[in-house]
Amino acid sequence: MPVQSVEYSPRGSTLAVFDGDAVRLWDTAEHKLTYRLVGNHWNVRTLAFSPDGTQVATTSSDGVVYLWKTPAS
């Protein structure tokens, strides 16, 4: 599935990618998947990290906003 949304964490150490299946968090230094956010949230349009990198907010085409807890970036 093609990538639909991408966002860097505030420090640039993590890249969040939504590909239609899940939001995947990638370690930018190690170039590997570190975390996968899975839930009942489809058609993600945008995503953004909180200023401290411990949460990701996602919005969907149905107008729902989800807040996801993440490992600190």
Contacts in CASP RR format, 6 or more apart in sequence:
PFRMAT RR
TARGET T0000
AUTHOR 0000-0000-0000
METHOD contacts of the structure
MODEL  1
MPVQSVEYSPRGSTLAVFDGDAVRLWDTAEHKLTYRLVGNHWNVRTLAFS
PDGTQVATTSSDGVVYLWKTPAS
1 19 0 8 1.000
1 20 0 8 1.000
1 21 0 8 1.000
2 19 0 8 1.000
3 17 0 8 1.000
3 18 0 8 1.000
3 19 0 8 1.000
4 18 0 8 1.000
4 19 0 8 1.000
4 20 0 8 1.000
4 44 0 8 1.000
4 45 0 8 1.000
5 16 0 8 1.000
5 17 0 8 1.000
5 18 0 8 1.000
5 44 0 8 1.000
5 45 0 8 1.000
5 46 0 8 1.000
5 47 0 8 1.000
5 58 0 8 1.000
6 15 0 8 1.000
6 16 0 8 1.000
6 17 0 8 1.000
6 18 0 8 1.000
7 15 0 8 1.000
7 16 0 8 1.000
7 47 0 8 1.000
7 48 0 8 1.000
7 49 0 8 1.000
7 56 0 8 1.000
8 14 0 8 1.000
8 15 0 8 1.000
8 16 0 8 1.000
8 28 0 8 1.000
8 49 0 8 1.000
9 15 0 8 1.000
9 16 0 8 1.000
9 49 0 8 1.000
9 53 0 8 1.000
9 73 0 8 1.000
10 49 0 8 1.000
10 51 0 8 1.000
10 52 0 8 1.000
10 53 0 8 1.000
10 73 0 8 1.000
11 53 0 8 1.000
11 73 0 8 1.000
12 28 0 8 1.000
12 73 0 8 1.000
13 27 0 8 1.000
13 28 0 8 1.000
13 29 0 8 1.000
13 73 0 8 1.000
14 25 0 8 1.000
14 26 0 8 1.000
14 27 0 8 1.000
14 28 0 8 1.000
14 34 0 8 1.000
14 49 0 8 1.000
14 53 0 8 1.000
14 70 0 8 1.000
14 73 0 8 1.000
15 25 0 8 1.000
15 26 0 8 1.000
15 28 0 8 1.000
16 23 0 8 1.000
16 24 0 8 1.000
16 25 0 8 1.000
16 26 0 8 1.000
16 47 0 8 1.000
16 49 0 8 1.000
16 56 0 8 1.000
17 23 0 8 1.000
17 24 0 8 1.000
17 26 0 8 1.000
18 24 0 8 1.000
18 44 0 8 1.000
18 47 0 8 1.000
18 58 0 8 1.000
20 42 0 8 1.000
20 44 0 8 1.000
22 36 0 8 1.000
22 37 0 8 1.000
22 38 0 8 1.000
22 39 0 8 1.000
23 36 0 8 1.000
23 37 0 8 1.000
23 44 0 8 1.000
23 47 0 8 1.000
23 56 0 8 1.000
23 58 0 8 1.000
23 68 0 8 1.000
24 33 0 8 1.000
24 35 0 8 1.000
24 36 0 8 1.000
24 37 0 8 1.000
25 33 0 8 1.000
25 34 0 8 1.000
25 35 0 8 1.000
25 36 0 8 1.000
25 37 0 8 1.000
25 56 0 8 1.000
25 70 0 8 1.000
25 71 0 8 1.000
26 32 0 8 1.000
26 33 0 8 1.000
26 34 0 8 1.000
27 33 0 8 1.000
27 34 0 8 1.000
34 71 0 8 1.000
35 70 0 8 1.000
35 71 0 8 1.000
37 56 0 8 1.000
37 68 0 8 1.000
37 70 0 8 1.000
41 58 0 8 1.000
41 60 0 8 1.000
41 64 0 8 1.000
41 66 0 8 1.000
42 60 0 8 1.000
43 60 0 8 1.000
43 61 0 8 1.000
43 62 0 8 1.000
44 58 0 8 1.000
44 59 0 8 1.000
44 60 0 8 1.000
45 59 0 8 1.000
45 60 0 8 1.000
45 61 0 8 1.000
46 58 0 8 1.000
46 59 0 8 1.000
47 56 0 8 1.000
47 57 0 8 1.000
47 58 0 8 1.000
47 59 0 8 1.000
48 56 0 8 1.000
48 57 0 8 1.000
49 55 0 8 1.000
49 56 0 8 1.000
49 57 0 8 1.000
49 70 0 8 1.000
49 73 0 8 1.000
50 56 0 8 1.000
50 57 0 8 1.000
52 72 0 8 1.000
53 70 0 8 1.000
53 72 0 8 1.000
53 73 0 8 1.000
54 69 0 8 1.000
54 70 0 8 1.000
54 71 0 8 1.000
54 72 0 8 1.000
54 73 0 8 1.000
55 67 0 8 1.000
55 68 0 8 1.000
55 69 0 8 1.000
55 70 0 8 1.000
56 67 0 8 1.000
56 68 0 8 1.000
56 70 0 8 1.000
57 65 0 8 1.000
57 66 0 8 1.000
57 67 0 8 1.000
57 68 0 8 1.000
58 65 0 8 1.000
58 66 0 8 1.000
58 68 0 8 1.000
59 65 0 8 1.000
60 66 0 8 1.000
END
